[in-house]
């Protein structure tokens, strides 16, 4: 958790320093507190490495609605499933998205999840899966 907070603090400071001169031109006024941004059809960065116990924060930085849904088959043994909307399985998240358009993270909203167990966690944005909007969290000891 400390590593993720330190990384966000560093990125916030570095981002502010690098963009202050362009803030008026680009409409940037402050650095955001998130680890992974969501563009139109991509997670940025696509792969993030964190220490066990870290909380990862995703933020929808685009004008499109997105979801974050774990690929159940990639989760390390003994870990909890995670998805926007609070679903308990990949199947439930997919059904809710397909039938009702639920589980959405709207523009400017965030979602967070704490990763306790080392391993590799694959996840997807359901509405943009066919466009390749997938990501990976690598959790180290």
Buried (B, 14 or more C-beta within 10 A) or exposed (E): BEBBBEBBEEBBEEBBEEBEEEEEEEEBEEBBEBBBBBBEBBBEEEEBEBBBBBBBBBBBBBEBBBBBBBBEEBBEEEBEBBBBBEBEEBEBBBEBBEEEEBBBBEEEBBBBBBBEBEBEBBBBBBBBBEEEBBBBBEBEE
